[in-house]
């Protein structure tokens, strides 16, 4: 039973069910998770346990936690690891929260939301957005650069050592009276928590810091992604790749959530895009050859029945998710299948890149930048990697056609390369999306669906860019992007407004209405594709389910 000082938590293993229960405010809370005996997903279990503890997180300062374990020795090893890590994390978080007053830290009413800590990406598009925020009078503070990733080799150098631990984050926040933290994805918070062995988000919330998360990456595709999103509930979430997130997580219904384009400054480069007749071709993308090798067998299996893989891959993926979401299996099992499904989709997109590069037919000069995997595929045109400044210079030139090779669901739900090209005023071509609304239908002129149309665009893009319908579509897309980035901007600049959909800002409503229209068109096409291809989709899901990945 719970007393004023104690909160008892019981974790039981009843093969194959993990049960987590406790009593708070006189009510028993209990959750259960069905798990495969050969479970290899300790991170999923870890974040599920943390999420199950959410109701008592903010009583950690006043409660004495007592954990009890039942049949712990009988549980699979991965589950034991997750349980021990969770208990350790919660206990250490409680210890730090309780130590705050002793160390001179207390809930700081003087925190100022005009002073902002930016956690995560400091790429060019983010820096452009930060400049917009600074012009409003806000002060932006940064943590040291992490420098944990080698762009050319694609190797992670160190995942945690450059992330500030909680004690240093506290010192920075209090010394600068920082009242708002903007986290680009949750990576920094996750890795700082790992280094601190404490939940950094909870501790900073205890101080009274206001949190905003801007999702730039598809974190939902990790098996534990939806759990992490529910665990960390900031004052406001802004999500790029909204269509993907909605298909990945059918519980995505929080009121404090807005779908937005990738952040950046779309006000610059407002002139019409120009492409000289003597243009050269620039391909700046990574081969990610190891992702293709790891999933080569299922990728080849998939391509055996895709009729038009260049255009069909995105709708195949969403249709597969559509069927998976309709299945009655438990969420844990679904998350594992989806993890494998995403890996195949992602690897298949890289495989398409390889096929495109191998089938280039042009007399124009072609230069390829990216990771070292291209040395094996296209050693003659491969010229190494570019840093952000070099890439920006290349993309801004009217002498260059930028060849994009990323699958996307819509231009409101795409990868970073599209947004970079739109910000920088680049002339570009790309793989097709699933659907476009009428106002940007002219963008279809820039899409290639097979090797023949790919090579036609490589050689004749300067003619295509003279079309008035294309120029109109590009201007409209930039208007849509501009409207979309104002939602997080308004919230950051004036948190009292809350970034509400009810503020009747016509500029912001343009993005919202276009997003809804795109979502409806995609939903209709996914429904039809699912009806016509259900046997093949179900067969591949069964095949994916049979793949065991640690």
Secondary structure, DSSP 8 states (H G I E B T S, - for coil): ---SSEEEEEEEEETTEEEEEEEETTEEEEEEEE--TT---HHHHHHHHHHHTGGGGGGTTT-EEEEEEESGGGS-HHHHHHHHHHHHHHHHHHHHHHHTTTTT----TT-EEEEEEEES---HHHHHHHHHHHTTT-EEEE------EETTTTEES-SSTTS--HHHHHHHHHHTTEEEEEEESSHHHHHHHHHHTS-HHHHHHHHT-EEEEEE-S-GGGSTTHHHHHHHS--SEEEESSHHHHHHH-TT---TTEEE----S--SS--S-----TT-EEEEE----HHHHHHTHHHHHHHHTT-SSHHHHHHHHHHHHHHHHHHS-S-HHHHHHHHHHHHHHHHHHHHHHHHHHHHT---SS-EEEES-TTHHHH-TTTB-----HHHHHHHHH-TTEEEE-----SBTTB--HHHHHHHHHT-EEEEE--S---GGGGGGGGGEE-SHHHHHHHHHHHHHHTT-HHHHHHHHHHHHHHHHHHHHHHHHHH-GGGTT-GGG--HHHHHHHHHHHHHHHHHHHHHHHHHHHHHHHHHHHHHHHHT----
